[in-house]
Amino acid sequence: MKKVAIVTGSARGIGKAIATRLAHDGYAVVIADILEELATQTAEELRRQGFSALAVPTDVRQEPQVQRMVEEAVKAFGGVDVLVNNAGVMWRGNVTETPTDAFDFVLSVNLRGAFLGIKHAAPVMRRRGGGVIVNIASIHAFATQAGMAAYAASKTGLIGLTRAAALDLGQWNIRVVAICPGAVDAPMLWDKVNEAEAKETARRWANASPLNTILRPEDVAHCVAWVVSDHARMLTGVAILLDAGVATDLRIR
């Protein structure tokens, strides 16, 4: 029986890399993303390579759409074994100047979206005899920067959700793990900045790393692949810091 993985926010960037890696590992993958056209293109790319893939347009803030996402996975592939809550947004701004609507928006995508995914996928996993849920959090849950209040709050909350869900779902053989990447060469890091700002951001994060680098989307994908494998069968309720060593020196120069 082919295993099935849902990856939210997987039309591009980190999510696409995760879905691609899981497809290569033998999973049927659901490309769930609010970017409908890009999600369809990603699913088509995977199918052309001989993989099983389905695009399901999904706004993770909307419970009926998340419920439909899970139902479409079951309808197409028979169940759900892995859920990767990767969909996320970022807002940069001083905490006193961040609009309340912006703060709510970030939490609704990054935290509420993961909660809804867990709520609707876990019962399906239970019927399959277990599963794995991976929440893509961030280094900002451990050490953040000025101007990142909404994002840091959402990602810190995601780690708390990971721990609580692991306790609730362990009885059904469902593991829940958070992965906390540092800077990743992906659209979220570069959105809404010009080329010069992008290069400076990359330089500063790489300079803070003992490895003198920032992550690639594939680095996160490889970590997800290990977490959902039987090699990590004793891993649950924890947050993995995948940051190229940045948190060993909290100065982002």
C-alpha positions as CSV (number, residue, x, y, z in Angstrom):
1,M,0.0,0.0,0.0
2,K,1.5,3.4,-1.1
3,K,1.8,5.9,1.7
4,V,0.2,9.3,1.4
5,A,1.5,12.7,2.4
6,I,-0.2,16.0,2.5
7,V,2.2,19.0,2.3
8,T,0.6,22.5,2.8
9,G,2.2,25.5,1.1
10,S,3.9,23.1,-1.4
11,A,3.4,25.0,-4.7
12,R,6.9,26.4,-4.4
13,G,10.0,26.8,-2.1
14,I,10.4,24.7,0.9
15,G,7.1,22.9,0.6
16,K,7.7,22.0,-3.0
17,A,11.1,20.5,-2.0
18,I,9.5,18.5,0.7
19,A,6.7,17.2,-1.5
20,T,9.3,16.3,-4.2
21,R,11.5,14.4,-1.7
22,L,8.5,12.5,-0.3
23,A,7.4,11.6,-3.9
24,H,10.9,10.2,-4.6
25,D,10.6,8.2,-1.3
26,G,7.5,6.5,-2.7
27,Y,4.7,8.7,-1.2
28,A,1.6,9.8,-3.1
29,V,1.6,13.5,-2.4
30,V,-1.1,16.2,-2.1
31,I,0.1,19.6,-3.1
32,A,-2.1,21.8,-0.9
33,D,-1.6,25.5,-1.5
34,I,-3.6,28.8,-1.9
35,L,-1.6,29.4,-5.0
36,E,-3.8,27.3,-7.2
37,E,-2.0,27.7,-10.5
38,L,1.4,27.0,-9.1
39,A,0.1,24.0,-7.1
40,T,-1.3,22.5,-10.3
41,Q,2.0,23.1,-12.1
42,T,3.9,21.4,-9.3
43,A,1.6,18.4,-9.3
44,E,1.8,18.1,-13.0
45,E,5.6,18.2,-12.9
46,L,5.7,15.3,-10.4
47,R,3.2,13.3,-12.5
48,R,5.3,13.8,-15.6
49,Q,8.2,12.2,-13.6
50,G,6.0,9.2,-12.9
51,F,5.0,10.1,-9.3
52,S,1.5,10.2,-7.8
53,A,0.5,13.7,-7.1
54,L,-2.7,15.7,-6.7
55,A,-3.2,19.5,-6.4
56,V,-5.8,20.7,-3.9
57,P,-6.3,24.5,-3.7
58,T,-6.3,25.2,0.0
59,D,-6.4,28.3,2.3
60,V,-5.3,26.8,5.5
61,R,-7.1,29.5,7.5
62,Q,-10.5,28.1,6.3
63,E,-11.6,25.0,8.1
64,P,-14.0,23.8,5.3
65,Q,-11.0,24.0,2.9
66,V,-8.7,22.1,5.2
67,Q,-11.4,19.4,5.7
68,R,-11.8,19.2,2.0
69,M,-8.0,18.8,1.6
70,V,-8.0,15.7,3.8
71,E,-11.1,14.3,2.1
72,E,-9.5,14.7,-1.4
73,A,-6.4,12.9,-0.2
74,V,-8.6,10.0,1.1
75,K,-10.7,10.0,-2.1
76,A,-7.7,10.0,-4.4
77,F,-5.2,7.8,-2.5
78,G,-7.1,6.0,0.2
79,G,-5.9,7.8,3.4
80,V,-3.2,10.0,5.0
81,D,0.0,8.8,6.6
82,V,2.0,12.1,6.8
83,L,0.9,15.7,7.2
84,V,3.5,18.4,6.8
85,N,2.2,21.8,8.0
86,N,4.5,24.0,6.0
87,A,2.2,26.8,4.8
88,G,3.4,30.1,6.3
89,V,3.6,33.8,6.0
90,M,5.9,36.5,7.4
91,W,5.2,40.1,8.5
92,R,8.1,42.4,9.2
93,G,7.5,45.4,11.5
94,N,8.0,46.9,14.9
95,V,5.6,45.4,17.4
96,T,4.0,48.8,18.2
97,E,3.5,49.5,14.5
98,T,2.2,46.1,13.4
99,P,-1.4,46.4,12.4
100,T,-3.6,44.1,14.5
101,D,-5.0,42.6,11.3
102,A,-1.5,41.7,10.1
103,F,-0.8,40.0,13.5
104,D,-4.0,38.1,13.2
105,F,-3.3,37.1,9.6
106,V,0.2,35.7,10.4
107,L,-1.2,33.6,13.4
108,S,-4.2,32.4,11.4
109,V,-1.9,31.0,8.7
110,N,1.1,29.8,10.7
111,L,-0.7,28.5,13.8
112,R,-4.4,28.1,13.2
113,G,-3.7,26.5,9.8
114,A,-1.5,23.9,11.5
115,F,-4.1,23.3,14.2
116,L,-6.8,22.7,11.6
117,G,-4.6,20.3,9.6
118,I,-3.9,18.3,12.7
119,K,-7.6,18.3,13.7
120,H,-8.8,16.9,10.5
121,A,-5.8,14.6,9.4
122,A,-5.3,12.9,12.8
123,P,-8.6,10.9,12.8
124,V,-7.8,9.6,9.3
125,M,-4.3,8.6,10.4
126,R,-5.8,6.8,13.4
127,R,-7.9,4.7,11.0
128,R,-4.6,3.8,9.2
129,G,-3.0,2.7,12.4
130,G,-0.9,5.8,12.9
131,G,1.1,8.5,11.1
132,V,3.5,11.4,11.4
133,I,2.7,15.1,11.6
134,V,5.6,17.6,10.9
135,N,5.2,21.2,11.8
136,I,7.6,23.6,10.0
137,A,8.4,26.2,12.7
138,S,11.4,28.4,12.7
139,I,14.6,29.5,14.5
140,H,12.6,32.5,15.5
141,A,10.9,30.3,18.1
142,F,14.3,30.2,19.9
143,A,16.0,33.4,19.0
144,T,14.4,36.2,17.1
145,Q,15.1,39.7,15.8
146,A,13.5,43.1,16.1
147,G,10.6,43.5,13.8
148,M,9.5,39.9,13.9
149,A,6.8,39.9,16.6
150,A,4.0,38.3,14.7
151,Y,6.2,35.7,13.0
152,A,8.1,34.8,16.2
153,A,4.8,34.5,18.2
154,S,3.3,32.2,15.6
155,K,6.3,29.9,15.4
156,T,6.7,29.7,19.1
157,G,3.1,28.8,19.5
158,L,3.6,26.1,16.8
159,I,6.2,24.4,19.1
160,G,3.7,24.4,22.0
161,L,1.0,22.9,19.7
162,T,3.5,20.2,18.6
163,R,4.1,19.2,22.3
164,A,0.4,19.2,23.1
165,A,-0.6,17.3,20.0
166,A,2.1,14.7,20.6
167,L,0.6,14.0,24.0
168,D,-2.9,13.8,22.6
169,L,-2.2,11.7,19.6
170,G,0.5,9.3,20.8
171,Q,-2.2,6.8,22.0
172,W,-3.1,6.4,18.3
173,N,0.5,5.9,17.2
174,I,0.7,9.3,15.7
175,R,4.0,11.2,16.1
176,V,4.2,15.0,16.0
177,V,7.5,16.8,15.5
178,A,8.5,20.4,14.8
179,I,11.4,21.3,12.5
180,C,12.8,24.8,13.0
181,P,14.9,26.0,10.1
182,G,17.1,29.0,10.1
183,A,17.4,31.2,7.0
184,V,16.4,29.3,3.9
185,D,17.1,30.3,0.3
186,A,13.4,30.3,-0.5
187,P,10.7,32.8,-1.6
188,M,9.7,33.7,2.0
189,L,13.1,35.1,2.7
190,W,13.2,37.2,-0.5
191,D,9.6,38.3,-0.8
192,K,9.1,42.1,-0.7
193,V,12.8,42.9,-0.8
194,N,15.0,44.1,-3.7
195,E,18.1,42.2,-4.9
196,A,20.5,44.2,-2.9
197,E,18.5,43.6,0.3
198,A,18.3,39.9,-0.5
199,K,22.1,39.6,-0.9
200,E,22.7,41.5,2.3
201,T,20.2,39.3,4.2
202,A,21.9,36.1,2.9
203,R,25.4,37.5,3.8
204,R,24.4,38.3,7.3
205,W,22.8,35.0,8.0
206,A,25.6,33.1,6.4
207,N,28.1,35.1,8.5
208,A,26.3,34.0,11.7
209,S,26.7,30.4,10.8
210,P,29.8,28.3,11.7
211,L,29.3,26.7,8.3
212,N,29.2,30.1,6.6
213,T,26.0,29.2,4.7
214,I,22.3,29.4,4.7
215,L,20.0,26.5,4.1
216,R,18.5,25.2,0.8
217,P,14.9,24.0,0.6
218,E,16.3,20.5,0.1
219,D,18.0,20.6,3.5
220,V,14.6,21.0,5.1
221,A,13.2,18.3,2.9
222,H,15.9,15.8,3.8
223,C,15.2,16.4,7.5
224,V,11.4,15.9,7.0
225,A,12.2,12.6,5.1
226,W,14.1,11.4,8.1
227,V,11.5,12.5,10.7
228,V,8.7,10.6,8.9
229,S,10.8,7.5,8.4
230,D,11.0,4.5,10.8
231,H,14.5,5.6,11.7
232,A,12.9,8.3,13.8
233,R,10.1,6.2,15.2
234,M,11.0,7.2,18.8
235,L,10.9,10.9,18.0
236,T,7.8,12.9,19.1
237,G,6.9,16.1,20.9
238,V,10.2,17.7,20.1
239,A,11.5,20.6,18.1
240,I,14.6,20.1,15.8
241,L,16.7,23.2,15.3
242,L,18.0,23.1,11.7
243,D,19.8,26.3,11.4
244,A,23.4,25.7,10.2
245,G,24.6,26.5,13.8
246,V,23.3,30.1,13.9
247,A,21.8,29.7,17.3
248,T,25.2,29.0,18.8
249,D,25.9,32.7,18.3
250,L,22.8,34.9,18.5
251,R,24.4,37.9,16.8
252,I,23.2,38.2,13.2
253,R,25.8,40.7,11.9
